[in-house]
Amino acid sequence: MTTSAMTDKMIMNTDSTISTQTPTQIVSNTEAADERQQQLIHWLQQVFAGQEFKLDSLPGDASSRQYHRLQWLNQSDNNNSEHYMVMDSADEQQAMQQFINVTALMAPAINVPTLIAQDTEQGFLVLQDFGTVEFAHLLVGATPAQVDTYYQAAMQTLTALQQVPVETAKTQHQLPDYDDELLDREMDLFSDWFIPHIEISLDTRLWEAVKKALITEILRQPQVIVHRDYHSRNLMQDQADPKRLGVIDFQDAVVGAYSYDLVSLVRDAYVDWPEAQISSWIKDFWQLQQQAELTTTSVEQFENDVNVMGVQRHLKVLGIFIRLFERDGKNRYLADIPKVMSDLLFELDWLAKQGSEEIKQAIIPFNQWVVETVLPAYQTKFVQQYI
């Protein structure tokens, strides 16, 4: 679970089902189960000794991890509230260990999947299954009042996460810093993938200047635990307690800026809201941070910080979506690029008009280049080919 949402894997795929009615009756609709599947089945039969179950294999993403939803064959003999996901991480044991590590860090503060059983040597993990109802699903057809209630709950959960001590995250769980190198490398996804895709040349001088200015401001922001992908597809309605939000896809967590996860939530690539509503939520979240004594920053400074962080994130996401298309053959993300571009343009314009004097020196000429050079090439490419 990296940049691609884990929920791509949490849609049931009934075309690939493994049943364990007896140890020798393992069925697949493609071919006989391979050695890896048999290893997994053997391990699960040890974990759930004497119980019969089936595994519905779920669609994967760019990683080598595989996910399965475990269902009991005889529900009368099992607790109906027990729903499990099975992770098979054959080639990514390090990523699995990181998932376990971050789970232990976050579990006391927020609702993350409970770990049921693990075998890190083989690369197997059983964890709680929140179900299939995403935060994004809850928003469909919801009234404005209901939408606000959902976002308030998401922001309260985020505030709880930010209250986890940074020192604990670093010393006991070895969370890395969201440092200048990582921030810079992420933004270079824009220059390495998006710019070549729309077939223009990069203005290197402007690019280096804006990256340096953004990184300088971001590193000044108060530091908290950062989920790194806190949006509508990585929040779930917990089927065991529908009033609670479950949080997934958190294994890439870092210690970084207090504005990052809010940007992911309110300027989600997959959900669009008016800027007036977003501004209201930014102020609401700032108030939650104040109440939790997470920062003494003014609300005006926080809005500035959110837009600075948003430029960094949206430059990265534009690059990632093109990489997913060109390198990984995933064209479904192309439809989300106009929303991301719109968010980037808003943030650049906001900072050019209302940002600090220091950030304006880099943002104003970069924004002009984006409007005059990047935007026309992008519009030509996307209107002609993708929209």
BALOBA-1460 file (C-alpha; in Angstrom, 3 decimals):
// residues 387
<rec num="1" residu="m" x="0.000" y="0.000" z="0.000"/>
<rec num="2" residu="t" x="1.907" y="2.979" z="-1.189"/>
<rec num="3" residu="t" x="0.657" y="5.823" z="-3.321"/>
<rec num="4" residu="s" x="-2.198" y="3.732" z="-4.819"/>
<rec num="5" residu="a" x="-5.104" y="3.585" z="-2.421"/>
<rec num="6" residu="m" x="-5.475" y="0.370" z="-0.444"/>
<rec num="7" residu="t" x="-9.152" y="0.450" z="-1.261"/>
<rec num="8" residu="d" x="-8.337" y="-0.563" z="-4.841"/>
<rec num="9" residu="k" x="-7.560" y="-3.876" z="-3.174"/>
<rec num="10" residu="m" x="-10.614" y="-3.885" z="-0.948"/>
<rec num="11" residu="i" x="-13.180" y="-4.423" z="-3.695"/>
<rec num="12" residu="m" x="-14.170" y="-8.048" z="-3.679"/>
<rec num="13" residu="n" x="-13.032" y="-9.998" z="-6.731"/>
<rec num="14" residu="t" x="-15.270" y="-13.029" z="-6.950"/>
<rec num="15" residu="d" x="-13.342" y="-14.355" z="-9.942"/>
<rec num="16" residu="s" x="-10.581" y="-15.651" z="-7.675"/>
<rec num="17" residu="t" x="-11.759" y="-17.702" z="-4.710"/>
<rec num="18" residu="i" x="-9.798" y="-20.189" z="-2.630"/>
<rec num="19" residu="s" x="-11.847" y="-22.514" z="-0.446"/>
<rec num="20" residu="t" x="-10.635" y="-24.619" z="2.490"/>
<rec num="21" residu="q" x="-13.418" y="-27.096" z="3.025"/>
<rec num="22" residu="t" x="-10.676" y="-29.725" z="3.419"/>
<rec num="23" residu="p" x="-6.889" y="-29.342" z="3.261"/>
<rec num="24" residu="t" x="-6.793" y="-31.023" z="-0.130"/>
<rec num="25" residu="q" x="-9.733" y="-29.179" z="-1.734"/>
<rec num="26" residu="i" x="-8.207" y="-25.875" z="-2.813"/>
<rec num="27" residu="v" x="-10.071" y="-24.459" z="-5.787"/>
<rec num="28" residu="s" x="-9.190" y="-21.636" z="-8.193"/>
<rec num="29" residu="n" x="-11.082" y="-20.612" z="-11.320"/>
<rec num="30" residu="t" x="-7.799" y="-20.132" z="-13.230"/>
<rec num="31" residu="e" x="-5.416" y="-22.980" z="-12.399"/>
<rec num="32" residu="a" x="-4.547" y="-25.224" z="-9.497"/>
<rec num="33" residu="a" x="-3.263" y="-23.133" z="-6.601"/>
<rec num="34" residu="d" x="0.448" y="-22.461" z="-6.805"/>
<rec num="35" residu="e" x="2.972" y="-23.233" z="-4.106"/>
<rec num="36" residu="r" x="2.624" y="-19.821" z="-2.519"/>
<rec num="37" residu="q" x="-1.138" y="-20.155" z="-2.165"/>
<rec num="38" residu="q" x="-0.729" y="-23.560" z="-0.595"/>
<rec num="39" residu="q" x="1.770" y="-22.133" z="1.895"/>
<rec num="40" residu="l" x="-0.748" y="-19.445" z="2.806"/>
<rec num="41" residu="i" x="-3.616" y="-21.931" z="3.150"/>
<rec num="42" residu="h" x="-1.480" y="-24.217" z="5.316"/>
<rec num="43" residu="w" x="-0.553" y="-21.306" z="7.596"/>
<rec num="44" residu="l" x="-4.169" y="-20.108" z="7.893"/>
<rec num="45" residu="q" x="-5.320" y="-23.617" z="8.753"/>
<rec num="46" residu="q" x="-2.874" y="-23.531" z="11.650"/>
<rec num="47" residu="v" x="-4.065" y="-20.080" z="12.747"/>
<rec num="48" residu="f" x="-7.759" y="-21.027" z="12.499"/>
<rec num="49" residu="a" x="-7.444" y="-24.680" z="13.437"/>
<rec num="50" residu="g" x="-10.586" y="-26.710" z="12.804"/>
<rec num="51" residu="q" x="-12.441" y="-23.880" z="11.061"/>
<rec num="52" residu="e" x="-13.533" y="-23.829" z="7.440"/>
<rec num="53" residu="f" x="-13.154" y="-20.648" z="5.425"/>
<rec num="54" residu="k" x="-12.739" y="-19.259" z="1.951"/>
<rec num="55" residu="l" x="-10.503" y="-16.522" z="0.616"/>
<rec num="56" residu="d" x="-11.694" y="-14.001" z="-1.953"/>
<rec num="57" residu="s" x="-8.633" y="-12.604" z="-3.686"/>
<rec num="58" residu="l" x="-8.713" y="-8.839" z="-4.156"/>
<rec num="59" residu="p" x="-7.287" y="-6.737" z="-6.979"/>
<rec num="60" residu="g" x="-3.742" y="-5.543" z="-6.303"/>
<rec num="61" residu="d" x="-1.827" y="-2.376" z="-7.035"/>
<rec num="62" residu="a" x="1.735" y="-1.734" z="-8.201"/>
<rec num="63" residu="s" x="3.261" y="-3.509" z="-5.214"/>
<rec num="64" residu="s" x="3.843" y="-7.246" z="-5.018"/>
<rec num="65" residu="r" x="1.562" y="-7.626" z="-1.996"/>
<rec num="66" residu="q" x="-1.609" y="-9.651" z="-2.370"/>
<rec num="67" residu="y" x="-4.779" y="-9.228" z="-0.330"/>
<rec num="68" residu="h" x="-7.595" y="-11.648" z="0.414"/>
<rec num="69" residu="r" x="-10.848" y="-11.309" z="2.331"/>
<rec num="70" residu="l" x="-11.380" y="-14.269" z="4.666"/>
<rec num="71" residu="q" x="-14.937" y="-15.491" z="5.143"/>
<rec num="72" residu="w" x="-16.179" y="-18.360" z="7.258"/>
<rec num="73" residu="l" x="-18.010" y="-21.156" z="5.457"/>
<rec num="74" residu="n" x="-20.205" y="-21.924" z="8.467"/>
<rec num="75" residu="q" x="-21.251" y="-18.579" z="9.947"/>
<rec num="76" residu="s" x="-23.355" y="-20.244" z="12.632"/>
<rec num="77" residu="d" x="-20.187" y="-21.537" z="14.241"/>
<rec num="78" residu="n" x="-18.424" y="-18.180" z="14.197"/>
<rec num="79" residu="n" x="-18.962" y="-14.690" z="15.494"/>
<rec num="80" residu="n" x="-20.605" y="-12.668" z="12.731"/>
<rec num="81" residu="s" x="-18.615" y="-9.610" z="13.815"/>
<rec num="82" residu="e" x="-15.327" y="-11.303" z="12.922"/>
<rec num="83" residu="h" x="-14.138" y="-10.175" z="9.512"/>
<rec num="84" residu="y" x="-10.539" y="-10.586" z="8.454"/>
<rec num="85" residu="m" x="-8.191" y="-9.430" z="5.742"/>
<rec num="86" residu="v" x="-5.160" y="-11.521" z="4.813"/>
<rec num="87" residu="m" x="-1.990" y="-9.869" z="3.547"/>
<rec num="88" residu="d" x="0.537" y="-11.899" z="1.548"/>
<rec num="89" residu="s" x="3.761" y="-9.925" z="1.322"/>
<rec num="90" residu="a" x="6.157" y="-12.505" z="-0.056"/>
<rec num="91" residu="d" x="8.672" y="-10.050" z="-1.503"/>
<rec num="92" residu="e" x="8.039" y="-7.113" z="0.819"/>
<rec num="93" residu="q" x="8.719" y="-8.346" z="4.326"/>
<rec num="94" residu="q" x="10.271" y="-4.993" z="5.203"/>
<rec num="95" residu="a" x="7.071" y="-3.196" z="4.190"/>
<rec num="96" residu="m" x="5.061" y="-5.666" z="6.251"/>
<rec num="97" residu="q" x="7.258" y="-5.067" z="9.278"/>
<rec num="98" residu="q" x="6.781" y="-1.334" z="8.819"/>
<rec num="99" residu="f" x="3.009" y="-1.854" z="8.664"/>
<rec num="100" residu="i" x="3.152" y="-3.765" z="11.960"/>
<rec num="101" residu="n" x="5.395" y="-1.120" z="13.479"/>
<rec num="102" residu="v" x="3.168" y="1.830" z="12.528"/>
<rec num="103" residu="t" x="0.059" y="-0.091" z="13.612"/>
<rec num="104" residu="a" x="1.530" y="-0.400" z="17.102"/>
<rec num="105" residu="l" x="2.253" y="3.335" z="17.133"/>
<rec num="106" residu="m" x="-1.180" y="4.463" z="15.967"/>
<rec num="107" residu="a" x="-3.470" y="1.890" z="17.609"/>
<rec num="108" residu="p" x="-3.659" y="3.591" z="21.024"/>
<rec num="109" residu="a" x="-4.789" y="6.859" z="19.376"/>
<rec num="110" residu="i" x="-6.950" y="6.021" z="16.345"/>
<rec num="111" residu="n" x="-8.926" y="3.150" z="14.851"/>
<rec num="112" residu="v" x="-6.498" y="1.116" z="12.755"/>
<rec num="113" residu="p" x="-6.951" y="-2.583" z="11.880"/>
<rec num="114" residu="t" x="-6.282" y="-4.963" z="14.757"/>
<rec num="115" residu="l" x="-3.545" y="-7.470" z="13.988"/>
<rec num="116" residu="i" x="-4.866" y="-11.007" z="14.467"/>
<rec num="117" residu="a" x="-1.909" y="-13.182" z="13.458"/>
<rec num="118" residu="q" x="1.431" y="-12.695" z="11.757"/>
<rec num="119" residu="d" x="4.329" y="-14.634" z="10.286"/>
<rec num="120" residu="t" x="6.882" y="-12.085" z="9.149"/>
<rec num="121" residu="e" x="9.314" y="-14.768" z="8.009"/>
<rec num="122" residu="q" x="6.854" y="-16.142" z="5.468"/>
<rec num="123" residu="g" x="5.271" y="-12.746" z="4.837"/>
<rec num="124" residu="f" x="1.728" y="-13.499" z="6.045"/>
<rec num="125" residu="l" x="-0.554" y="-11.296" z="8.110"/>
<rec num="126" residu="v" x="-4.183" y="-11.518" z="9.257"/>
<rec num="127" residu="l" x="-5.846" y="-8.281" z="10.288"/>
<rec num="128" residu="q" x="-9.243" y="-6.818" z="11.007"/>
<rec num="129" residu="d" x="-11.436" y="-6.097" z="7.980"/>
<rec num="130" residu="f" x="-13.236" y="-2.753" z="8.240"/>
<rec num="131" residu="g" x="-15.541" y="-3.684" z="5.362"/>
<rec num="132" residu="t" x="-16.137" y="-2.076" z="1.973"/>
<rec num="133" residu="v" x="-17.751" y="1.288" z="2.808"/>
<rec num="134" residu="e" x="-15.246" y="4.056" z="2.180"/>
<rec num="135" residu="f" x="-15.488" y="7.624" z="3.431"/>
<rec num="136" residu="a" x="-16.041" y="8.560" z="-0.226"/>
<rec num="137" residu="h" x="-19.106" y="6.302" z="-0.342"/>
<rec num="138" residu="l" x="-20.597" y="8.054" z="2.688"/>
<rec num="139" residu="l" x="-20.442" y="11.388" z="0.871"/>
<rec num="140" residu="v" x="-22.551" y="10.242" z="-2.083"/>
<rec num="141" residu="g" x="-26.056" y="11.650" z="-1.707"/>
<rec num="142" residu="a" x="-25.297" y="13.071" z="1.747"/>
<rec num="143" residu="t" x="-26.830" y="16.355" z="2.830"/>
<rec num="144" residu="p" x="-24.506" y="19.315" z="3.534"/>
<rec num="145" residu="a" x="-25.017" y="18.754" z="7.254"/>
<rec num="146" residu="q" x="-24.123" y="15.075" z="6.934"/>
<rec num="147" residu="v" x="-21.047" y="15.900" z="4.842"/>
<rec num="148" residu="d" x="-19.857" y="18.336" z="7.485"/>
<rec num="149" residu="t" x="-20.422" y="15.738" z="10.206"/>
<rec num="150" residu="y" x="-18.271" y="13.223" z="8.313"/>
<rec num="151" residu="y" x="-15.467" y="15.733" z="7.818"/>
<rec num="152" residu="q" x="-15.596" y="16.819" z="11.437"/>
<rec num="153" residu="a" x="-15.170" y="13.166" z="12.434"/>
<rec num="154" residu="a" x="-12.232" y="12.782" z="10.034"/>
<rec num="155" residu="m" x="-10.598" y="15.922" z="11.414"/>
<rec num="156" residu="q" x="-11.108" y="14.785" z="14.997"/>
<rec num="157" residu="t" x="-9.462" y="11.473" z="14.149"/>
<rec num="158" residu="l" x="-6.582" y="13.354" z="12.540"/>
<rec num="159" residu="t" x="-6.213" y="15.550" z="15.602"/>
<rec num="160" residu="a" x="-6.001" y="12.434" z="17.771"/>
<rec num="161" residu="l" x="-3.236" y="11.099" z="15.534"/>
<rec num="162" residu="q" x="-1.329" y="14.376" z="15.766"/>
<rec num="163" residu="q" x="-1.399" y="14.142" z="19.545"/>
<rec num="164" residu="v" x="0.800" y="11.034" z="19.465"/>
<rec num="165" residu="p" x="4.181" y="12.266" z="20.764"/>
<rec num="166" residu="v" x="6.743" y="12.771" z="18.023"/>
<rec num="167" residu="e" x="9.471" y="11.564" z="20.355"/>
<rec num="168" residu="t" x="7.631" y="8.257" z="20.807"/>
<rec num="169" residu="a" x="7.315" y="7.869" z="17.049"/>
<rec num="170" residu="k" x="11.013" y="8.481" z="16.524"/>
<rec num="171" residu="t" x="12.589" y="6.604" z="19.410"/>
<rec num="172" residu="q" x="10.231" y="3.663" z="19.882"/>
<rec num="173" residu="h" x="8.951" y="3.199" z="16.324"/>
<rec num="174" residu="q" x="11.747" y="4.661" z="14.199"/>
<rec num="175" residu="l" x="9.485" y="6.830" z="12.053"/>
<rec num="176" residu="p" x="11.640" y="8.803" z="9.601"/>
<rec num="177" residu="d" x="11.507" y="12.557" z="9.149"/>
<rec num="178" residu="y" x="9.697" y="14.132" z="6.223"/>
<rec num="179" residu="d" x="12.978" y="15.890" z="5.473"/>
<rec num="180" residu="d" x="14.218" y="18.150" z="2.695"/>
<rec num="181" residu="e" x="15.510" y="15.224" z="0.651"/>
<rec num="182" residu="l" x="12.157" y="13.427" z="0.639"/>
<rec num="183" residu="l" x="10.188" y="16.616" z="-0.049"/>
<rec num="184" residu="d" x="12.504" y="17.426" z="-2.961"/>
<rec num="185" residu="r" x="12.403" y="13.899" z="-4.379"/>
<rec num="186" residu="e" x="8.607" y="13.879" z="-4.299"/>
<rec num="187" residu="m" x="8.344" y="17.184" z="-6.181"/>
<rec num="188" residu="d" x="10.736" y="15.885" z="-8.817"/>
<rec num="189" residu="l" x="7.994" y="13.459" z="-9.842"/>
<rec num="190" residu="f" x="6.394" y="16.521" z="-11.458"/>
<rec num="191" residu="s" x="9.520" y="17.456" z="-13.400"/>
<rec num="192" residu="d" x="10.414" y="13.844" z="-14.244"/>
<rec num="193" residu="w" x="6.976" y="12.616" z="-15.348"/>
<rec num="194" residu="f" x="4.353" y="15.332" z="-15.774"/>
<rec num="195" residu="i" x="6.431" y="17.899" z="-17.666"/>
<rec num="196" residu="p" x="7.719" y="15.388" z="-20.277"/>
<rec num="197" residu="h" x="4.196" y="14.018" z="-20.650"/>
<rec num="198" residu="i" x="2.796" y="17.380" z="-21.741"/>
<rec num="199" residu="e" x="5.856" y="17.846" z="-23.969"/>
<rec num="200" residu="i" x="7.352" y="21.094" z="-22.731"/>
<rec num="201" residu="s" x="10.752" y="22.059" z="-21.355"/>
<rec num="202" residu="l" x="11.275" y="22.738" z="-17.676"/>
<rec num="203" residu="d" x="12.463" y="26.161" z="-16.584"/>
<rec num="204" residu="t" x="15.156" y="24.792" z="-14.284"/>
<rec num="205" residu="r" x="15.910" y="28.111" z="-12.608"/>
<rec num="206" residu="l" x="12.293" y="28.724" z="-11.600"/>
<rec num="207" residu="w" x="11.846" y="25.087" z="-10.627"/>
<rec num="208" residu="e" x="14.802" y="24.951" z="-8.264"/>
<rec num="209" residu="a" x="13.857" y="28.302" z="-6.712"/>
<rec num="210" residu="v" x="10.260" y="27.303" z="-5.993"/>
<rec num="211" residu="k" x="11.280" y="23.925" z="-4.560"/>
<rec num="212" residu="k" x="13.782" y="25.570" z="-2.237"/>
<rec num="213" residu="a" x="11.248" y="28.148" z="-1.052"/>
<rec num="214" residu="l" x="8.550" y="25.525" z="-0.429"/>
<rec num="215" residu="i" x="10.885" y="23.196" z="1.454"/>
<rec num="216" residu="t" x="12.161" y="26.042" z="3.639"/>
<rec num="217" residu="e" x="8.617" y="26.994" z="4.688"/>
<rec num="218" residu="i" x="7.453" y="23.401" z="5.136"/>
<rec num="219" residu="l" x="10.326" y="22.524" z="7.456"/>
<rec num="220" residu="r" x="9.399" y="25.508" z="9.653"/>
<rec num="221" residu="q" x="5.940" y="24.105" z="10.340"/>
<rec num="222" residu="p" x="5.175" y="22.307" z="13.646"/>
<rec num="223" residu="q" x="6.033" y="18.608" z="13.413"/>
<rec num="224" residu="v" x="3.527" y="15.802" z="14.005"/>
<rec num="225" residu="i" x="2.836" y="12.235" z="12.896"/>
<rec num="226" residu="v" x="1.901" y="12.370" z="9.193"/>
<rec num="227" residu="h" x="-0.197" y="9.588" z="7.647"/>
<rec num="228" residu="r" x="0.834" y="10.746" z="4.118"/>
<rec num="229" residu="d" x="-2.332" y="9.591" z="2.314"/>
<rec num="230" residu="y" x="-5.200" y="10.680" z="4.551"/>
<rec num="231" residu="h" x="-8.100" y="10.942" z="2.101"/>
<rec num="232" residu="s" x="-11.539" y="9.611" z="1.226"/>
<rec num="233" residu="r" x="-10.328" y="6.237" z="-0.051"/>
<rec num="234" residu="n" x="-8.159" y="5.483" z="2.973"/>
<rec num="235" residu="l" x="-10.843" y="6.146" z="5.578"/>
<rec num="236" residu="m" x="-13.439" y="3.434" z="6.098"/>
<rec num="237" residu="q" x="-16.723" y="3.065" z="7.926"/>
<rec num="238" residu="d" x="-15.928" y="0.366" z="10.486"/>
<rec num="239" residu="q" x="-18.487" y="-2.390" z="9.896"/>
<rec num="240" residu="a" x="-18.125" y="-3.477" z="13.545"/>
<rec num="241" residu="d" x="-19.025" y="0.046" z="14.715"/>
<rec num="242" residu="p" x="-20.446" y="2.216" z="11.887"/>
<rec num="243" residu="k" x="-20.047" y="5.376" z="13.982"/>
<rec num="244" residu="r" x="-16.259" y="5.000" z="13.908"/>
<rec num="245" residu="l" x="-13.870" y="5.729" z="11.064"/>
<rec num="246" residu="g" x="-11.232" y="3.129" z="10.350"/>
<rec num="247" residu="v" x="-7.893" y="4.310" z="8.980"/>
<rec num="248" residu="i" x="-5.870" y="2.266" z="6.464"/>
<rec num="249" residu="d" x="-2.816" y="2.606" z="4.199"/>
<rec num="250" residu="f" x="-0.675" y="4.242" z="6.865"/>
<rec num="251" residu="q" x="2.559" y="2.260" z="6.686"/>
<rec num="252" residu="d" x="4.441" y="5.100" z="4.956"/>
<rec num="253" residu="a" x="3.890" y="7.433" z="7.925"/>
<rec num="254" residu="v" x="6.576" y="9.968" z="8.767"/>
<rec num="255" residu="v" x="7.201" y="12.857" z="11.139"/>
<rec num="256" residu="g" x="6.437" y="16.027" z="9.229"/>
<rec num="257" residu="a" x="4.376" y="19.173" z="8.782"/>
<rec num="258" residu="y" x="1.119" y="19.622" z="10.701"/>
<rec num="259" residu="s" x="-0.676" y="20.754" z="7.528"/>
<rec num="260" residu="y" x="0.027" y="17.789" z="5.249"/>
<rec num="261" residu="d" x="-2.755" y="15.369" z="6.157"/>
<rec num="262" residu="l" x="-5.391" y="18.102" z="6.217"/>
<rec num="263" residu="v" x="-4.455" y="18.990" z="2.626"/>
<rec num="264" residu="s" x="-4.908" y="15.336" z="1.678"/>
<rec num="265" residu="l" x="-8.355" y="15.338" z="3.268"/>
<rec num="266" residu="v" x="-9.915" y="18.631" z="2.183"/>
<rec num="267" residu="r" x="-8.221" y="18.872" z="-1.229"/>
<rec num="268" residu="d" x="-8.661" y="15.204" z="-2.012"/>
<rec num="269" residu="a" x="-7.890" y="14.199" z="-5.598"/>
<rec num="270" residu="y" x="-11.162" y="12.254" z="-5.735"/>
<rec num="271" residu="v" x="-13.678" y="14.606" z="-4.069"/>
<rec num="272" residu="d" x="-14.362" y="18.222" z="-5.033"/>
<rec num="273" residu="w" x="-15.689" y="20.919" z="-2.691"/>
<rec num="274" residu="p" x="-16.066" y="24.696" z="-3.066"/>
<rec num="275" residu="e" x="-13.148" y="26.694" z="-1.731"/>
<rec num="276" residu="a" x="-15.447" y="28.453" z="0.746"/>
<rec num="277" residu="q" x="-16.205" y="25.064" z="2.322"/>
<rec num="278" residu="i" x="-12.538" y="24.086" z="2.327"/>
<rec num="279" residu="s" x="-11.575" y="27.358" z="4.002"/>
<rec num="280" residu="s" x="-14.199" y="26.717" z="6.672"/>
<rec num="281" residu="w" x="-12.797" y="23.223" z="7.347"/>
<rec num="282" residu="i" x="-9.255" y="24.612" z="7.522"/>
<rec num="283" residu="k" x="-10.408" y="26.993" z="10.250"/>
<rec num="284" residu="d" x="-12.258" y="24.181" z="12.037"/>
<rec num="285" residu="f" x="-9.159" y="22.020" z="12.050"/>
<rec num="286" residu="w" x="-7.013" y="24.894" z="13.275"/>
<rec num="287" residu="q" x="-9.449" y="25.258" z="16.176"/>
<rec num="288" residu="l" x="-9.107" y="21.544" z="16.977"/>
<rec num="289" residu="q" x="-5.331" y="21.902" z="16.976"/>
<rec num="290" residu="q" x="-5.597" y="24.892" z="19.307"/>
<rec num="291" residu="q" x="-7.816" y="22.976" z="21.711"/>
<rec num="292" residu="a" x="-5.342" y="20.091" z="21.707"/>
<rec num="293" residu="e" x="-2.474" y="22.546" z="22.293"/>
<rec num="294" residu="l" x="-0.686" y="21.274" z="19.205"/>
<rec num="295" residu="t" x="0.275" y="24.732" z="17.961"/>
<rec num="296" residu="t" x="0.201" y="28.414" z="18.773"/>
<rec num="297" residu="t" x="0.140" y="29.378" z="15.098"/>
<rec num="298" residu="s" x="-2.458" y="31.962" z="14.049"/>
<rec num="299" residu="v" x="-5.304" y="30.858" z="11.804"/>
<rec num="300" residu="e" x="-3.944" y="33.120" z="9.047"/>
<rec num="301" residu="q" x="-0.531" y="31.455" z="9.265"/>
<rec num="302" residu="f" x="-2.139" y="28.015" z="9.256"/>
<rec num="303" residu="e" x="-4.055" y="28.767" z="6.051"/>
<rec num="304" residu="n" x="-0.796" y="29.940" z="4.501"/>
<rec num="305" residu="d" x="0.913" y="26.737" z="5.648"/>
<rec num="306" residu="v" x="-1.888" y="24.590" z="4.205"/>
<rec num="307" residu="n" x="-1.495" y="26.203" z="0.784"/>
<rec num="308" residu="v" x="2.311" y="25.918" z="0.860"/>
<rec num="309" residu="m" x="1.999" y="22.241" z="1.705"/>
<rec num="310" residu="g" x="-0.703" y="21.826" z="-0.911"/>
<rec num="311" residu="v" x="1.590" y="23.035" z="-3.708"/>
<rec num="312" residu="q" x="4.204" y="20.445" z="-2.717"/>
<rec num="313" residu="r" x="1.643" y="17.638" z="-2.513"/>
<rec num="314" residu="h" x="-0.138" y="18.455" z="-5.746"/>
<rec num="315" residu="l" x="3.076" y="18.767" z="-7.744"/>
<rec num="316" residu="k" x="3.928" y="15.302" z="-6.463"/>
<rec num="317" residu="v" x="0.501" y="13.829" z="-7.216"/>
<rec num="318" residu="l" x="0.482" y="15.110" z="-10.804"/>
<rec num="319" residu="g" x="3.766" y="13.292" z="-11.335"/>
<rec num="320" residu="i" x="2.571" y="10.140" z="-9.620"/>
<rec num="321" residu="f" x="-0.619" y="9.903" z="-11.681"/>
<rec num="322" residu="i" x="1.331" y="10.174" z="-14.920"/>
<rec num="323" residu="r" x="3.840" y="7.599" z="-13.691"/>
<rec num="324" residu="l" x="1.013" y="5.226" z="-12.819"/>
<rec num="325" residu="f" x="-0.280" y="5.663" z="-16.369"/>
<rec num="326" residu="e" x="2.974" y="5.490" z="-18.309"/>
<rec num="327" residu="r" x="4.966" y="3.028" z="-16.238"/>
<rec num="328" residu="d" x="2.251" y="0.883" z="-14.649"/>
<rec num="329" residu="g" x="-0.488" y="1.040" z="-17.296"/>
<rec num="330" residu="k" x="-3.098" y="2.448" z="-14.876"/>
<rec num="331" residu="n" x="-5.043" y="4.972" z="-16.903"/>
<rec num="332" residu="r" x="-7.873" y="5.385" z="-14.381"/>
<rec num="333" residu="y" x="-5.909" y="8.100" z="-12.579"/>
<rec num="334" residu="l" x="-5.904" y="10.334" z="-15.657"/>
<rec num="335" residu="a" x="-9.504" y="11.298" z="-14.920"/>
<rec num="336" residu="d" x="-8.418" y="12.693" z="-11.548"/>
<rec num="337" residu="i" x="-5.682" y="14.958" z="-12.904"/>
<rec num="338" residu="p" x="-7.978" y="17.950" z="-13.700"/>
<rec num="339" residu="k" x="-9.022" y="18.112" z="-10.027"/>
<rec num="340" residu="v" x="-5.388" y="18.017" z="-8.880"/>
<rec num="341" residu="m" x="-4.394" y="20.678" z="-11.416"/>
<rec num="342" residu="s" x="-7.264" y="22.894" z="-10.282"/>
<rec num="343" residu="d" x="-6.126" y="22.608" z="-6.663"/>
<rec num="344" residu="l" x="-2.534" y="23.436" z="-7.618"/>
<rec num="345" residu="l" x="-3.591" y="26.516" z="-9.587"/>
<rec num="346" residu="f" x="-5.703" y="27.768" z="-6.683"/>
<rec num="347" residu="e" x="-2.864" y="27.313" z="-4.180"/>
<rec num="348" residu="l" x="-0.294" y="29.014" z="-6.405"/>
<rec num="349" residu="d" x="-2.623" y="31.959" z="-6.984"/>
<rec num="350" residu="w" x="-3.427" y="32.214" z="-3.263"/>
<rec num="351" residu="l" x="0.248" y="32.275" z="-2.312"/>
<rec num="352" residu="a" x="1.099" y="34.742" z="-5.087"/>
<rec num="353" residu="k" x="-1.491" y="37.136" z="-3.618"/>
<rec num="354" residu="q" x="-1.555" y="36.369" z="0.096"/>
<rec num="355" residu="g" x="1.584" y="34.397" z="0.917"/>
<rec num="356" residu="s" x="4.554" y="35.670" z="2.883"/>
<rec num="357" residu="e" x="6.909" y="38.059" z="1.100"/>
<rec num="358" residu="e" x="9.585" y="35.384" z="1.095"/>
<rec num="359" residu="i" x="7.408" y="32.761" z="-0.592"/>
<rec num="360" residu="k" x="6.054" y="35.291" z="-3.096"/>
<rec num="361" residu="q" x="9.526" y="35.845" z="-4.546"/>
<rec num="362" residu="a" x="9.572" y="32.250" z="-5.786"/>
<rec num="363" residu="i" x="5.860" y="31.629" z="-6.286"/>
<rec num="364" residu="i" x="4.964" y="34.650" z="-8.447"/>
<rec num="365" residu="p" x="7.373" y="33.918" z="-11.343"/>
<rec num="366" residu="f" x="6.731" y="30.163" z="-11.087"/>
<rec num="367" residu="n" x="2.971" y="30.725" z="-11.134"/>
<rec num="368" residu="q" x="3.328" y="32.943" z="-14.196"/>
<rec num="369" residu="w" x="5.314" y="30.210" z="-15.969"/>
<rec num="370" residu="v" x="2.685" y="27.619" z="-15.026"/>
<rec num="371" residu="v" x="-0.149" y="29.790" z="-16.361"/>
<rec num="372" residu="e" x="1.623" y="30.819" z="-19.564"/>
<rec num="373" residu="t" x="3.477" y="27.602" z="-20.447"/>
<rec num="374" residu="v" x="2.339" y="24.582" z="-18.434"/>
<rec num="375" residu="l" x="-1.407" y="25.209" z="-18.486"/>
<rec num="376" residu="p" x="-1.829" y="25.593" z="-22.292"/>
<rec num="377" residu="a" x="0.240" y="22.451" z="-22.950"/>
<rec num="378" residu="y" x="-1.694" y="20.534" z="-20.307"/>
<rec num="379" residu="q" x="-5.048" y="21.662" z="-21.701"/>
<rec num="380" residu="t" x="-4.073" y="20.703" z="-25.233"/>
<rec num="381" residu="k" x="-2.857" y="17.269" z="-24.157"/>
<rec num="382" residu="f" x="-5.742" y="16.418" z="-21.879"/>
<rec num="383" residu="v" x="-8.627" y="17.907" z="-23.845"/>
<rec num="384" residu="q" x="-7.457" y="16.175" z="-27.004"/>
<rec num="385" residu="q" x="-6.607" y="12.787" z="-25.486"/>
<rec num="386" residu="y" x="-8.149" y="12.148" z="-22.082"/>
<rec num="387" residu="i" x="-11.193" y="14.299" z="-21.391"/>
